[in-house]
Amino acid sequence: MKRLWFVLLMLVLSFMLTGCSGNGVTPPPPDDVPPLALIREYTARDCVQRWADGEVSVCDTIGGTKEIWDEINEIIDGPVSFELTNDTTAQIGIEFQPIDGMFYVGFPGMEDNTFKKCGILIDPETPSELLESIYLNCLLIAVGINNYEKWEEGFSQNMKTVIYWLYRLEPGYPLS
């Protein structure tokens, strides 16, 4: 009988620890999230704005971003994964287009602090030695990093911390 009570107690504790938020992770109280100010600094936003939990489709018609998406998925390690596809109706589209400037990233739709669609345009005249850096910058914007000065860091420990926590907190979670 004692074993049964012990098992029941462990089950109840397990349910309490996993929480009931949409991504299976209970958003911690602000004091328990180490980098709220850091997330605000890197995202340049007052609340969490990100993709909804689940798979986010990415159609990269120019190639060259798979390794970066793999690294982002590894950092997030959880409720959202970015998956490459050939479907041109994907949530994120990356393509060459003649534009003013080297690249453009646009979000035609956002709902309740959740990204719905993202278009990334890269000028085909961009020198090839800059493409890898531009891919990284564009993908960081698409993930939710919006601070131009931070892009140059690449995947620093701060950047990894921000991306990880950005996808542990619910869209709309206040960053102040």
N, C-alpha and C positions, 0 to 999 in steps of 0.2 A: 504494500500500500504506500509505503514511503517513497518507493521508486516512482510510482504513478504521480504522486504530488510533485516530486522533483522534476519529472519530465514535463508536466503541465506548467510548472513555474518557468522552466527553460523556454518552452514554446511562447508563453506570454511575454517574457523578456525579449525574445527574438523579434516578435511582432512590434514591440515598442521601439526597439532599436532601428528597425528598417523603415519605420515611418509610413506615411500615407501620401506623400507629395506625388505629383505627376511622374517624376522620374525615379521614384523609388528611394530618393534620398531626402531625408527631412532637412529643410534648410535650417542651418544652425542659427542661434541667436547672433546678432552682429558682433558681439564680443568674441565669439568662437571662430569667426571667419577672419583669419589672420590678415588678409590683404584687401579689405573693403576700400581703403584709400588707394591702394595700388591698382585695384580693378578700375576704379573711377579715373585714375591717372591714365591708364592705358586705353580705356574705352572712350574717354572724353564724354561720359554720360552720367546722369544722376541715378539711373536705375539699370538693371540688367536688360539688355536687348540682345537676343540670340535666336537661333533656330529652335524649333519645337523638338521635343524628344523624338527619337526614331531615326530612320535613315533619310539623309538628305542627298538627292541625286545631283550629280555634277556631270555636265557634258562639256568636256574640254576638247574643242575641235582643233586646237593648235598643238596639243600634247605638251609634255614637259612638266606637268604638275603632280604626277602620281606620287613621287617620293615625298613631296610636301604634304599632300593629303594624308599619306600614311603616317607621317610624323605627327600631324595634328590629331588624327584618330588615336594614336598611341598616347598622346598627352591627355586627351579628353578621357579616354579609357572608361567610357560609360554610356550615358543616356543618348548621345547623338553620335552618328557615324556618317562620314561623307564618303559616298560610293560613286566611282566613275561609271559612266554609262554612255552609250552612243545615242541615246534618246534626246533629240533636240528640244524637247519640251521639259527637260530637267529643271529642277528648282534653281540651280546655278548654271549659267551658260558662260563659257569662256571662248572668245573668238577674236580673230584679227579683223579690224575695221579701220579704214582711214579716219582718224580723228585728230582734233587739235590737242597736242600733248601726247605723252607716251602711253598713258593708260587712263581708263575711266571705269569706275565701279558705281553702279546705280542699283538702288533698291526700289523698284516700282511699287512694292506693297509691303506694308507691315501692319500687323494687327495685334493689339494687346501686347506690345513690346516683343512680338515674335516675327522674325523674318519670314516672308512667304516666297519671295523670288529675288534673284540677284543676277544682274548682267555685268560681265567684265569684258571690256573692249581694250584691246592692245593694238597700237598703231603698227602696221606691218613694216614701217620704215625704222622701227626701233633697232638700234645696233644690237647684234646678237650677244655681245659681252654684257649687256644690261638686262637681258631677258630673265635670267635666273632670279636676280634681285627683284625685278618687277613682278614676276610670278609670286614670289614670297609676299611682297607688299600687298598685292591684290588679294591673295588668299587670306592674309591676316585681316584685311578689311571685311572680306566675306564672312569670316568667323565672328567678327565683332570688335576687333581692335581698331580703334579709330584715331589714334594719336600718331601723327606723321613722324614725330621725332623718335618714336619707339621702334619703328620698323627696322631701322638700321641695326638694332640689337640682334635680329634674327631670333632664334629660339634660345634666348638667355634663360637663366633660371627664373628670373622675374616674369618673363613672357610665358614660360611654361606654367608657373603658378597662377597667373591671371587666366590663361585659357582653361586650365583645370577647374578653377573655382567658378569661372563664368558659366560653365556647363554643369555645375553642381547646384547652382542657385536658380530658382524659378524666374522666368521672364517677368519683369516688373519689380523684382526684388530691389528695395532701395539701397543705394550705395553710399548713403551719408548717415 
